[in-house]
Amino acid sequence: MTVMVAVTLTSSCAGGSPATSRPKTASAHAAGGGDCSAAASDTPLPVWARAGFSNPAGDQPHVLGARGDIVAILWSKKNALHVPPLAHQNNKILWVSRLPERPTSPLKIEAILAGRRTTVYREVAGGPGPSYVNLPAAGCWTLELSWSGHTDQVRLRYAA
């Protein structure tokens, strides 16, 4: 099953503190605390996530997980993904794991909306890779990710 993620990382959710043990990228800050205000990073992708990119630096917009074990590479115009998805633009995210993966082990997503009692579950068959993930409401979502015995967290803002 393929799922769709729709995100915009330009507004703020209240609460929490930023991660202090991760590199100072927008993605690590957004994932580590209660803040959804950071934009996707246009800095070079981590070296381990660059395979298959024609640009050796792989400067595709991305969001790094709080532990630094997964990266969400955004494939959208102006780094903005939407919920519901725009009719003329797909909301594609390429998930790339830094850690070894077990074949056929899915990427499981537990998405929790800040300030509400809303939790939804999604799954990307086959583990990290290309996906589309739709969530039911706009707001600051914490995505608890698990795959092949690994875990990480990404905090994203979904725009209406």
N, C-alpha and C positions, 0 to 999 in steps of 0.2 A: 504494500500500500504506500503510495506517495502522498505526502502532506504538504501544505503550503504555509509559509510564514509571511506575514505582512508587517513590516516594521518601519517606523520613522524614529530616529534617535536624536530629536532636536528639542524636545520639551522636557519638563521636569516632573518627577514623582517625589514626594516628600519621604523622609525617613532614612535611617541607616547611615553608615559611614563608608567612605571609599576604601577600596582595598589598598593596603600599604605595602604588600610584599610582591606586587606584580609590576611590570614595566609601566611607565607613565604614558600609556596609550589611552585614547578615549575608550577603547573597548574594555580594557582591564578595569578602568574606573567604573564604567557602567555596569559591568558584571559583578563587581565585588561589593557594592553598597546598595543603598536604597534609592539611588539616583538614576534616573533614566534620561538625564539631560545631555549626555555626551553624544556627539555625532559619530558615525562610523569612521574609522581611521582610513586615511588615504596614504598612510605610510607604507613602505614595502611590507609584503606579507612575511610572516616568519619563514625562514629558509626551508623548514620542513613542510610548508604548505604550498610551495611554488611549482611543484611538478605539473607539467602540462600547460603552463602559461608561456606564451610567446615572448613576453617581456621578462627578462631574467630577474628583475626586482619584484615582479608580480604585484604591482601597485593597485590591484583591484580593491575597492572599498570592502572593509571587513570589520568584524567584531570578534575579539579574542575572548575565550572563556576565562572565568575568574582564576582557575588553576593554570591556565595556559596550555591545556591539553587538547583543546578543540578550537577551531576558528570557523566562524560563519562568514562566508564570502558572499557579498550581496551582488546580485545581478539585476540592477534596476537603474532607471534614469534618475540622476540627481541624488543617488543614495537613499531614495525614499521608497519604501514599500507601504502598501495600503491595505486596510481592512474596511469594507470588502475590497478585493483586488480591483484595480482599474480595468475597464473593458479592453483598453488598448495596450496594457502592459502586464506581463506576468510578474509575480512576486517570488522570484527564484532565489534560494539560498543553497550554496554548495557548502556542506559541512565537511571539514577535513580534520581528521584525528592525528595528533602527534604520536599517539601510542599505538601499539600493535592491535589489530582487529581480528576477531574470529569470523571466518566466512559465515554468512547467513545470520549473524547476530544483529538484531535490529537496533536502531537508535531510538530509545524511548524518551519521550518528552513529557514531563509533568509541568504544565504551565499554570502559574498562580497569579491572579490579578491583584495588584496592590490595593489595599483599602476595602476589599470586598471578600466575600467568602466564595469566590469563583475559582474552581480548579478544573482544568480539562486535561485530557491525556491524548497524546498523539504518538504515532510510531512511524518511523521511516524504515521500510523493509530493506534488509541487507546492510544496515548500519549507516554510518556517515557517508554522505554522497549528495547528489542533487536532490532537492526537495522543494515542495510547496506546502506551507503550513498555514491554515486559516484558524484564527481564534475568534471567539464569539463577540468580543467587545473591544472598544478602544481603551487604551490606558497603559500603565506600566506593568509589564508582565515579567515574572521571573521564570525562566525556563530551566528546570532541573533536568539535566541530560544524563543518560546512562547508556553505555554501549560496551560490549565485549569485556565486562567486568570493570569498566572505568566510569568515572563520574566527573562532571564539570557543571558550571552554571553560567548562563548568559541572561542579562537583564535588558529587555528591549521595550521601547515604546511603540505601541501600535496606534496608528492614526486613523481617524474616521474619514 
